Amino acid sequence: MTLRVVTVDGSPASARALVAAVRAALEGGPAVLPLGPGEPVPTADPGPGTALVIATSGSTGVAKHVVLSAAALRASALATAARLGGSGRWLLALPAQHVAGVQVVVRSLLAGAPPVVQDLRDGFRPEAFAAATRQLGTGRRSTSLVPTQLGRILDAGGAALDALRGYDAVLVGGAALTPSLRARAGAAGVAVVTTYGMSETAGGCVYDGRPLDGVRVALDADGRILLGGATLADGYLDAPALTAAAFAGGWFRTSDLGRWRDGRLEVLGRADDVIVTGGEKVAPAAVERVLAAQAGVAAACVVGLPDREWGRLVAAAVVPEGGAPGRPPDPALDPVLAERLRAAVRAELGRAAVPRILRAVAAIPLRGIGKPDRAATAQILTRPHHRDG
């Protein structure tokens, strides 16, 4: 089967080319592979029934190409419309080579109108978001953002925030949404819907902790999240061993740990991020949630660092609230705040999870479309510092 490569560079013109290619693929035409400029093109044949091939490197940096059928893309888009209470116009404000961006295109096409596209060639700008929103006109409106974009709009206020308030649903995924950022969005009147999913599930398939219609969620004996249902990919392009390891018995075995809390799925972070300290297992994402929920903290990233005594120790980079724009904070976190943060983690997660290193940073390093860069964070935390824990 022919694979149609569409290079997307953040421009509305390249997004329109992708819309046309995806429309044809959903109707049985050539499979589409959206790529950013300069990204390598695979030579393998995706096979019959493929509508979309998505390149993903994940956190390991190993290139994979996820194979998705038109049926999986349609199932995801229709389930989203059902969960959100109906179809409408969509704004594409995400890079279109990622599955979340492509799904905005698919949802728009199934709703009967192509998406309005924000120009991202100079990066995401709140004022450009406001201008693009005005092109949607009246009626039901939805968009999809990552937490970094949501935070920038809230910080900007003004026309951008007014525009965001006008959406019936703002899907937020790609990285964990901190409690403080969600609270800010709620207080500002933004209709946030958190999403969890990946390229292998045709994008977000769990909204606000609850699976979409037709999606199955289970946890294995180790707490690993398993996803199943109509939105699953067919596997990885030209990678039978990877496909067999991840897809089996109608399930996709994710790299994430989770638990059920009050009937909702809570994602605890990647299994390979777990820190074993003194024989105890600590999930960084769980510690980050506790830290980010405390007053005085805008964001946090937790990593494990080598330690002679404990094997690995828990270390946290924290972005204090109220810092001067463009001015890095004192790395030595305020002692009163540091002790309050440690006490909160101890009370919620136990002694082993308490960060032995707490350091203030101006911003959490990010990769991709907004995921925390734990390797870069670890480098920051291993620079000369004093250990106050």
Phi, psi and chi 1 to 4 in degrees:
 res  aa     phi    psi   chi1   chi2   chi3   chi4
   1 MET       -  137.6 -175.8  177.2 -166.6      -
   2 THR   -67.3  139.5  -56.4      -      -      -
   3 LEU  -110.7  117.4 -175.8   59.1      -      -
   4 ARG   -94.2  114.8  179.8  176.2  178.4 -178.5
   5 VAL   -90.1  128.8  177.8      -      -      -
   6 VAL  -120.5  117.1  178.4      -      -      -
   7 THR   -85.0  123.6  -59.7      -      -      -
   8 VAL  -114.6  129.6  -73.9      -      -      -
   9 ASP  -120.4   15.3   58.9    6.4      -      -
  10 GLY    91.9   -6.5      -      -      -      -
  11 SER   -85.8  150.6   68.4      -      -      -
  12 PRO   -58.7  -34.0  -27.9   36.9      -      -
  13 ALA   -64.0  -43.8      -      -      -      -
  14 SER   -68.6  -33.6   67.7      -      -      -
  15 ALA   -66.7  -37.8      -      -      -      -
  16 ARG   -65.0  -36.9  -74.4 -167.5  -68.8  -89.7
  17 ALA   -63.8  -38.2      -      -      -      -
  18 LEU   -67.1  -41.3  178.6   62.4      -      -
  19 VAL   -57.2  -46.1  169.6      -      -      -
  20 ALA   -63.6  -40.2      -      -      -      -
  21 ALA   -68.7  -40.6      -      -      -      -
  22 VAL   -67.7  -39.2  170.3      -      -      -
  23 ARG   -58.1  -45.4  178.4 -172.4  -74.7  113.0
  24 ALA   -65.3  -39.9      -      -      -      -
  25 ALA   -64.6  -39.7      -      -      -      -
  26 LEU   -65.9  -23.1  -68.8  174.1      -      -
  27 GLU   -96.0   10.6  -65.5  172.0   -7.6      -
  28 GLY   102.2    6.0      -      -      -      -
  29 GLY   -80.0 -168.0      -      -      -      -
  30 PRO   -59.6  145.4  -20.3   31.5      -      -
  31 ALA   -65.1  148.0      -      -      -      -
  32 VAL  -109.0  136.9 -179.7      -      -      -
  33 LEU  -123.5  101.8  170.4   62.0      -      -
  34 PRO   -82.5  133.3   25.9  -26.6      -      -
  35 LEU  -134.9  149.8  -68.8  174.7      -      -
  36 GLY   -76.3  163.5      -      -      -      -
  37 PRO   -56.0  131.0  -25.5   35.2      -      -
  38 GLY    83.1   -2.6      -      -      -      -
  39 GLU   -74.9  144.8  -68.4 -177.6   -8.5      -
  40 PRO   -68.5  147.8   23.6  -32.8      -      -
  41 VAL  -104.2  122.8  178.7      -      -      -
  42 PRO   -71.6  153.9   27.3  -34.8      -      -
  43 THR  -103.4   -7.9   57.7      -      -      -
  44 ALA   -70.9  151.5      -      -      -      -
  45 ASP   -82.9  124.3 -174.1  -22.2      -      -
  46 PRO   -71.8  -15.4   27.4  -34.9      -      -
  47 GLY    88.2  165.0      -      -      -      -
  48 PRO   -66.7  150.3   24.5  -33.8      -      -
  49 GLY    88.3   -6.9      -      -      -      -
  50 THR   -83.9  134.2  -58.6      -      -      -
  51 ALA  -108.7  -30.9      -      -      -      -
  52 LEU  -144.9  138.2  179.9   71.2      -      -
  53 VAL  -120.9  124.4  176.2      -      -      -
  54 ILE  -114.9  127.0  -75.5  -74.5      -      -
  55 ALA   -81.9  133.3      -      -      -      -
  56 THR  -145.6  136.1  174.9      -      -      -
  57 SER  -103.7  -17.6   64.0      -      -      -
  58 GLY    62.0 -159.2      -      -      -      -
  59 SER   -88.2  -11.0   63.3      -      -      -
  60 THR   -87.0  -17.7   64.2      -      -      -
  61 GLY    84.0   -2.5      -      -      -      -
  62 VAL   -81.7  120.9  177.7      -      -      -
  63 ALA   -69.8  131.7      -      -      -      -
  64 LYS  -132.8  155.4  -66.1 -179.6  -69.4 -173.4
  65 HIS  -127.2  114.0  -66.9   87.5      -      -
  66 VAL   -86.1  132.7  179.2      -      -      -
  67 VAL  -102.8  120.3  175.2      -      -      -
  68 LEU  -122.5  138.2  -71.9  157.6      -      -
  69 SER   -87.6  163.1   66.8      -      -      -
  70 ALA   -62.5  -35.0      -      -      -      -
  71 ALA   -63.8  -41.1      -      -      -      -
  72 ALA   -66.3  -41.9      -      -      -      -
  73 LEU   -64.5  -43.1  -65.6  171.7      -      -
  74 ARG   -65.2  -42.1  -70.7  177.4 -178.2  -85.8
  75 ALA   -60.4  -42.1      -      -      -      -
  76 SER   -65.1  -46.7  175.6      -      -      -
  77 ALA   -65.1  -42.7      -      -      -      -
  78 LEU   -68.1  -37.0  -66.4  173.6      -      -
  79 ALA   -67.2  -35.6      -      -      -      -
  80 THR   -63.7  -46.3  -67.3      -      -      -
  81 ALA   -59.6  -41.4      -      -      -      -
  82 ALA   -64.3  -41.8      -      -      -      -
  83 ARG   -69.1  -35.9  178.9   61.5   55.9   87.6
  84 LEU   -84.3   -5.3  -62.0 -176.2      -      -
  85 GLY    92.0   16.6      -      -      -      -
  86 GLY   139.3  168.7      -      -      -      -
  87 SER   -88.6  176.2  -59.4      -      -      -
  88 GLY   173.4 -166.4      -      -      -      -
  89 ARG   -82.1  146.2  -64.6  -63.3  -53.5  -84.6
  90 TRP  -122.0  144.5  -78.4   81.0      -      -
  91 LEU  -103.6  127.2  171.9   67.3      -      -
  92 LEU   -92.0  106.5  175.4   58.6      -      -
  93 ALA  -119.6   11.3      -      -      -      -
  94 LEU  -112.2  156.5  -66.9  171.5      -      -
  95 PRO   -57.2  128.2  -24.9   34.7      -      -
  96 ALA   -77.0   -7.3      -      -      -      -
  97 GLN   -84.6   -5.2   67.5  -93.7   35.9      -
  98 HIS   -97.4  156.8  -62.4  -68.4      -      -
  99 VAL   -62.1  -35.4   71.5      -      -      -
 100 ALA   -63.3  -36.7      -      -      -      -
 101 GLY   -70.2  -43.0      -      -      -      -
 102 VAL   -62.0  -36.8  175.6      -      -      -
 103 GLN   -68.3  -29.4  -87.9  -64.9   26.0      -
 104 VAL   -61.0  -39.6  168.5      -      -      -
 105 VAL   -63.8  -47.7  172.9      -      -      -
 106 VAL   -62.6  -46.4  175.1      -      -      -
 107 ARG   -59.7  -40.6  -64.8  172.1 -165.7  137.7
 108 SER   -64.2  -45.1  -62.3      -      -      -
 109 LEU   -63.3  -41.0  -68.9  173.4      -      -
 110 LEU   -69.5  -24.7  -65.0 -172.4      -      -
 111 ALA   -82.5   -7.8      -      -      -      -
 112 GLY    96.8    8.1      -      -      -      -
 113 ALA  -148.9  134.2      -      -      -      -
 114 PRO   -64.7  157.9   25.2  -34.2      -      -
 115 PRO   -73.7  153.9   29.3  -36.2      -      -
 116 VAL   -78.4  138.3  168.6      -      -      -
 117 VAL  -114.4  126.3  179.9      -      -      -
 118 GLN   -84.5  134.3  179.2  177.6  -15.2      -
 119 ASP   -72.9  118.9 -166.1  -31.3      -      -
 120 LEU  -111.0   13.4  -62.2  176.1      -      -
 121 ARG   -63.3  -27.9  -77.7  174.2  -69.9 -177.5
 122 ASP  -104.6   22.3  -66.7  -33.2      -      -
 123 GLY    88.1  177.6      -      -      -      -
 124 PHE   -83.2  122.9  178.7   81.1      -      -
 125 ARG  -123.5  125.6  -61.1 -178.0 -178.2  -81.7
 126 PRO   -55.2  -37.9  -28.8   37.1      -      -
 127 GLU   -66.5  -33.5   61.1  -87.8   19.0      -
 128 ALA   -70.9  -33.0      -      -      -      -
 129 PHE   -61.2  -44.4  176.7   85.3      -      -
 130 ALA   -62.5  -42.9      -      -      -      -
 131 ALA   -65.2  -41.9      -      -      -      -
 132 ALA   -66.3  -37.4      -      -      -      -
 133 THR   -60.1  -37.1  -62.6      -      -      -
 134 ARG   -62.1  -23.7  -72.2 -167.2  -71.5  -88.0
 135 GLN   -74.9  -13.7  -61.1  178.3   43.8      -
 136 LEU   -72.5  -25.1  -73.5  170.7      -      -
 137 GLY    74.5 -156.7      -      -      -      -
 138 THR   -92.2  174.3   59.0      -      -      -
 139 GLY    99.4 -174.7      -      -      -      -
 140 ARG   -68.7  133.9 -172.7  171.1 -173.4   83.0
 141 ARG  -134.4  141.5  -61.1 -172.6  -70.6 -175.8
 142 SER  -142.4  157.2  -57.3      -      -      -
 143 THR  -151.1  170.3 -168.2      -      -      -
 144 SER  -130.8  131.0 -174.9      -      -      -
 145 LEU  -135.0  164.8  -57.1  173.7      -      -
 146 VAL  -100.9  161.4  -64.8      -      -      -
 147 PRO   -55.4  -36.3  -30.2   38.0      -      -
 148 THR   -60.9  -42.2  -59.7      -      -      -
 149 GLN   -65.0  -43.0  -67.0  172.2  -45.5      -
 150 LEU   -58.9  -45.6  174.5   62.0      -      -
 151 GLY   -61.5  -39.6      -      -      -      -
 152 ARG   -65.7  -38.1  -71.9  178.4 -177.4  173.6
 153 ILE   -67.6  -42.5  -66.4  173.8      -      -
 154 LEU   -62.8  -39.3  -67.5  173.4      -      -
 155 ASP   -67.2  -37.4  -69.6  -18.4      -      -
 156 ALA   -72.1  -37.2      -      -      -      -
 157 GLY    62.4 -152.2      -      -      -      -
 158 GLY    58.2 -137.6      -      -      -      -
 159 ALA   -65.0  -34.8      -      -      -      -
 160 ALA   -65.2  -44.7      -      -      -      -
 161 LEU   -68.1  -38.8 -177.7   54.3      -      -
 162 ASP   -59.2  -41.1  -72.0  -19.0      -      -
 163 ALA   -64.1  -43.8      -      -      -      -
 164 LEU   -63.3  -37.3 -167.5   63.2      -      -
 165 ARG   -62.8  -22.7  -69.6 -168.2 -175.2  105.8
 166 GLY   -80.9   -3.7      -      -      -      -
 167 TYR   -85.7  139.5  -76.6   86.5      -      -
 168 ASP   -72.9  -27.5  -63.8  -84.6      -      -
 169 ALA  -151.2  133.0      -      -      -      -
 170 VAL  -119.9  101.0  178.3      -      -      -
 171 LEU   -74.9  131.6  -53.9 -173.3      -      -
 172 VAL  -126.2  119.5 -180.0      -      -      -
 173 GLY  -154.4 -162.7      -      -      -      -
 174 GLY    87.5  -24.8      -      -      -      -
 175 ALA  -162.4  164.4      -      -      -      -
 176 ALA   -66.0  137.6      -      -      -      -
 177 LEU   -93.7  117.4  178.9   63.5      -      -
 178 THR   -69.1  150.9   64.0      -      -      -
 179 PRO   -56.9  -38.0  -24.5   34.3      -      -
 180 SER   -67.6  -39.7   59.3      -      -      -
 181 LEU   -69.0  -39.2 -174.9   55.8      -      -
 182 ARG   -65.0  -39.3  175.0  144.5 -158.8 -178.3
 183 ALA   -63.9  -41.3      -      -      -      -
 184 ARG   -61.2  -43.5  -76.4 -178.8   63.2 -160.9
 185 ALA   -64.4  -43.1      -      -      -      -
 186 GLY   -62.9  -42.7      -      -      -      -
 187 ALA   -65.0  -27.8      -      -      -      -
 188 ALA   -84.4   -3.0      -      -      -      -
 189 GLY    84.9   25.2      -      -      -      -
 190 VAL   -94.1  131.3  179.6      -      -      -
 191 ALA   -85.6   75.8      -      -      -      -
 192 VAL   -79.1  137.0  165.6      -      -      -
 193 VAL  -126.5  115.2  178.3      -      -      -
 194 THR   -78.3  143.2   60.5      -      -      -
 195 THR  -127.4  148.8   70.2      -      -      -
 196 TYR  -134.6  131.4  169.1   69.8      -      -
 197 GLY   170.4 -171.5      -      -      -      -
 198 MET  -158.9  178.7   56.5  -82.7  -58.0      -
 199 SER   -56.6  -36.2  -61.0      -      -      -
 200 GLU   -68.7  -11.3  -68.2   86.6  -13.5      -
 201 THR  -118.1   24.1   59.0      -      -      -
 202 ALA    60.3   31.9      -      -      -      -
 203 GLY    97.2 -160.6      -      -      -      -
 204 GLY   -57.9  130.1      -      -      -      -
 205 CYS  -130.6   -2.4   61.5      -      -      -
 206 VAL  -128.4  117.1  177.9      -      -      -
 207 TYR  -110.4  126.2  -74.7   14.6      -      -
 208 ASP    49.6   38.8  -74.2  -25.9      -      -
 209 GLY    84.7   -1.8      -      -      -      -
 210 ARG  -118.1  130.9  -62.1 -171.8 -176.6  -80.1
 211 PRO   -61.6  145.4  -17.6   29.5      -      -
 212 LEU   -67.2  161.8  -66.4  177.2      -      -
 213 ASP   -57.3  133.0  -66.5  -14.9      -      -
 214 GLY    87.0   -1.1      -      -      -      -
 215 VAL  -104.7  136.9  171.8      -      -      -
 216 ARG  -112.5  140.1  -64.7  176.9  -70.4  126.5
 217 VAL  -129.4  135.2  179.7      -      -      -
 218 ALA  -144.2  163.7      -      -      -      -
 219 LEU  -119.7  133.6  -57.1  177.5      -      -
 220 ASP   -82.8 -174.7   69.3   11.2      -      -
 221 ALA   -62.4  -24.1      -      -      -      -
 222 ASP   -94.4    3.2  -63.0  -39.0      -      -
 223 GLY    85.2    8.2      -      -      -      -
 224 ARG   -72.1  136.5 -172.8   80.2   63.3  112.9
 225 ILE   -79.4  129.7  -61.5  172.7      -      -
 226 LEU  -113.4  135.3  -52.3  176.6      -      -
 227 LEU  -123.0  139.4  -60.7  171.5      -      -
 228 GLY  -142.5  176.7      -      -      -      -
 229 GLY   115.8 -169.6      -      -      -      -
 230 ALA   -71.3  -14.9      -      -      -      -
 231 THR   -91.4    1.7   70.0      -      -      -
 232 LEU   -68.1  144.1  -83.8 -165.1      -      -
 233 ALA   -70.1  165.8      -      -      -      -
 234 ASP   -85.4   -9.6  -66.8  -29.5      -      -
 235 GLY   135.6 -158.5      -      -      -      -
 236 TYR  -109.5  141.4  -61.9  112.4      -      -
 237 LEU   -64.8  124.7 -178.8   65.4      -      -
 238 ASP    53.6   38.2 -163.2   29.5      -      -
 239 ALA  -144.5   70.2      -      -      -      -
 240 PRO   -62.2  -35.8   19.6  -32.0      -      -
 241 ALA   -67.4  -43.6      -      -      -      -
 242 LEU   -62.8  -41.1  -77.6  176.0      -      -
 243 THR   -62.8  -46.2  -61.7      -      -      -
 244 ALA   -63.7  -34.1      -      -      -      -
 245 ALA   -72.9  -30.0      -      -      -      -
 246 ALA  -100.9  -30.7      -      -      -      -
 247 PHE  -115.3  120.8  -63.9   86.0      -      -
 248 ALA  -157.7  136.2      -      -      -      -
 249 GLY    61.1   28.7      -      -      -      -
 250 GLY    83.0   11.7      -      -      -      -
 251 TRP  -123.5  149.7  -66.4   96.1      -      -
 252 PHE  -107.9  124.7  170.0   65.1      -      -
 253 ARG   -89.8  107.1 -172.6  171.5 -174.8  -95.2
 254 THR   -75.8  174.4   75.6      -      -      -
 255 SER   -95.6    9.7  -61.1      -      -      -
 256 ASP  -105.9  149.3  -62.5  -41.5      -      -
 257 LEU   -99.4  149.1  -61.1  174.5      -      -
 258 GLY  -152.6  176.3      -      -      -      -
 259 ARG  -154.4  159.3   65.4 -178.7  177.3 -174.6
 260 TRP   -92.2  130.7  -66.3  105.3      -      -
 261 ARG  -136.6  115.3 -165.7  171.5 -155.1  177.8
 262 ASP    53.7   39.8  -60.8  -33.7      -      -
 263 GLY    79.3    6.9      -      -      -      -
 264 ARG  -121.8  147.5  -64.4  177.0 -175.0  -94.1
 265 LEU   -76.0  126.8  177.5   67.9      -      -
 266 GLU  -111.6  120.6 -178.2  178.0   -6.3      -
 267 VAL   -87.0  124.3 -178.3      -      -      -
 268 LEU   -96.2   -3.3  -59.1  176.2      -      -
 269 GLY   112.6  177.5      -      -      -      -
 270 ARG   -72.7  141.8  -68.7  179.9   59.8   86.1
 271 ALA   -62.1  -36.6      -      -      -      -
 272 ASP   -80.4   -1.2   52.6   11.3      -      -
 273 ASP   -90.4  -11.6  -72.8  -23.4      -      -
 274 VAL   -57.3  135.2  167.5      -      -      -
 275 ILE  -100.3  123.1  -56.4  164.7      -      -
 276 VAL   -99.6  109.6 -179.9      -      -      -
 277 THR  -124.3  116.9  176.4      -      -      -
 278 GLY    59.8   30.3      -      -      -      -
 279 GLY    85.4   -5.6      -      -      -      -
 280 GLU   -99.7  142.7  -60.6  -77.4  -18.3      -
 281 LYS   -95.4  131.3  -67.0 -177.9  179.2 -179.9
 282 VAL  -126.6  126.6  175.5      -      -      -
 283 ALA   -88.7  114.9      -      -      -      -
 284 PRO   -54.4  -40.2  -26.7   35.8      -      -
 285 ALA   -62.5  -34.4      -      -      -      -
 286 ALA   -66.4  -41.0      -      -      -      -
 287 VAL   -66.4  -40.2 -178.1      -      -      -
 288 GLU   -60.5  -39.8  -71.0  164.2    0.2      -
 289 ARG   -63.3  -41.4  -87.0 -167.3  -72.1  -88.0
 290 VAL   -66.3  -45.2  174.7      -      -      -
 291 LEU   -62.5  -46.7  -66.6  174.0      -      -
 292 ALA   -69.4  -16.8      -      -      -      -
 293 ALA   -83.6   -8.6      -      -      -      -
 294 GLN   -86.3  146.4  -52.1  -51.2  -52.3      -
 295 ALA   -60.1  137.6      -      -      -      -
 296 GLY    94.7   -2.1      -      -      -      -
 297 VAL  -119.3  124.7  175.8      -      -      -
 298 ALA   -91.0  -34.2      -      -      -      -
 299 ALA  -163.8  162.2      -      -      -      -
 300 ALA  -152.1  150.3      -      -      -      -
 301 CYS  -136.4  130.9 -176.7      -      -      -
 302 VAL  -116.4  135.2  173.4      -      -      -
 303 VAL  -137.6  166.1  -60.8      -      -      -
 304 GLY  -102.3  134.9      -      -      -      -
 305 LEU  -118.9  146.9  -61.5  179.5      -      -
 306 PRO   -60.2  143.4  -20.3   32.2      -      -
 307 ASP  -150.1  133.4 -175.4   78.3      -      -
 308 ARG   -64.3  -38.6  -70.0 -177.8  179.6  178.7
 309 GLU   -81.0  -44.0 -178.9  179.7    0.3      -
 310 TRP  -102.0   -4.1  -60.5   95.6      -      -
 311 GLY    85.7  -62.8      -      -      -      -
 312 ARG  -141.3  150.0  -63.3 -173.2   74.1   77.4
 313 LEU  -121.3  157.7   56.8   78.0      -      -
 314 VAL   -85.2  126.7  180.0      -      -      -
 315 ALA  -130.3  145.3      -      -      -      -
 316 ALA  -134.9  134.0      -      -      -      -
 317 ALA   -98.9  129.5      -      -      -      -
 318 VAL  -124.5  133.7  171.8      -      -      -
 319 VAL   -96.9  109.7  179.8      -      -      -
 320 PRO   -70.1  148.5  -13.1   28.5      -      -
 321 GLU   -76.9  150.4  -74.7 -175.7  -24.8      -
 322 GLY    79.7   16.1      -      -      -      -
 323 GLY   -71.8  157.7      -      -      -      -
 324 ALA   -71.7  130.3      -      -      -      -
 325 PRO   -56.8  130.9  -22.4   32.8      -      -
 326 GLY    76.9    0.9      -      -      -      -
 327 ARG  -115.0  117.9 -177.0  177.3  178.6 -178.4
 328 PRO   -66.0  141.9   22.6  -31.9      -      -
 329 PRO   -75.5  165.0   29.9  -34.7      -      -
 330 ASP   -64.5  123.9 -176.0  -16.4      -      -
 331 PRO   -57.4  -29.4  -23.3   34.4      -      -
 332 ALA   -76.3  102.4      -      -      -      -
 333 LEU   -60.5  143.7 -158.2   63.2      -      -
 334 ASP   -49.8  125.9  175.2   73.6      -      -
 335 PRO   -57.5  -37.0  -23.3   33.2      -      -
 336 VAL   -66.3  -44.6  174.6      -      -      -
 337 LEU   -64.7  -42.2  174.4   58.9      -      -
 338 ALA   -59.9  -43.8      -      -      -      -
 339 GLU   -68.0  -36.4 -176.8   49.7   41.6      -
 340 ARG   -65.4  -38.6 -179.2  160.4   55.7   81.0
 341 LEU   -66.7  -43.9  -64.1 -179.2      -      -
 342 ARG   -62.6  -39.8  -70.8 -167.6  173.5   95.9
 343 ALA   -64.4  -38.5      -      -      -      -
 344 ALA   -66.2  -42.5      -      -      -      -
 345 VAL   -65.9  -42.7  173.4      -      -      -
 346 ARG   -59.7  -43.3 -173.3 -179.6  -60.7  110.3
 347 ALA   -68.8  -35.6      -      -      -      -
 348 GLU   -87.3  -38.9 -179.9   77.2   15.8      -
 349 LEU  -122.1  -10.2  -57.8  173.9      -      -
 350 GLY   101.4  166.8      -      -      -      -
 351 ARG   -61.1  -38.7 -176.9 -174.5 -179.3   95.1
 352 ALA   -62.6  -27.9      -      -      -      -
 353 ALA   -83.8   -7.8      -      -      -      -
 354 VAL   -68.1  124.9  175.3      -      -      -
 355 PRO   -63.3  128.6  -21.7   33.4      -      -
 356 ARG   -84.6  -21.4  -66.6  178.4  175.3  -88.3
 357 ILE  -121.4  127.2  -66.6  174.0      -      -
 358 LEU  -128.1  123.6  -85.9  169.2      -      -
 359 ARG  -136.4  137.0 -162.4  169.0 -169.9 -175.7
 360 ALA   -83.6  137.6      -      -      -      -
 361 VAL  -134.1  159.3  -63.2      -      -      -
 362 ALA   -73.9  -32.7      -      -      -      -
 363 ALA  -158.9  152.2      -      -      -      -
 364 ILE   -80.9  128.0  -58.0  -61.1      -      -
 365 PRO   -60.4  140.2  -19.5   31.3      -      -
 366 LEU  -123.8  158.3  -59.4  176.0      -      -
 367 ARG  -134.6  162.3   60.9  176.9  178.2   81.0
 368 GLY    59.6 -130.9      -      -      -      -
 369 ILE  -103.0   25.7   58.3  172.0      -      -
 370 GLY   131.5    9.4      -      -      -      -
 371 LYS   -80.7  144.4  -63.9 -179.1 -175.6  -66.6
 372 PRO   -63.4  137.7   21.4  -31.5      -      -
 373 ASP   -93.1   97.3 -171.1  -30.2      -      -
 374 ARG   -70.7  -32.8  -62.5 -168.7 -171.8  -81.8
 375 ALA   -64.3  -45.4      -      -      -      -
 376 ALA   -65.8  -37.4      -      -      -      -
 377 THR   -63.9  -41.2  -60.0      -      -      -
 378 ALA   -61.5  -38.5      -      -      -      -
 379 GLN   -62.5  -40.1  -70.0 -180.0   -7.3      -
 380 ILE   -62.7  -42.7  -68.2  171.7      -      -
 381 LEU   -76.5  -14.6  -67.1  172.5      -      -
 382 THR   -95.7   -2.0   51.6      -      -      -
 383 ARG   -67.1  162.8  -67.7  170.3 -172.1  163.4
 384 PRO   -50.7  127.8  -28.5   35.9      -      -
 385 HIS  -155.0  167.7   57.9  -90.1      -      -
 386 HIS  -104.0  143.5   65.9  -85.2      -      -
 387 ARG   -95.9  116.2  -70.5  168.6   70.2  171.1
 388 ASP  -111.6   16.0   53.4    3.2      -      -
 389 GLY  -121.8      -      -      -      -      -
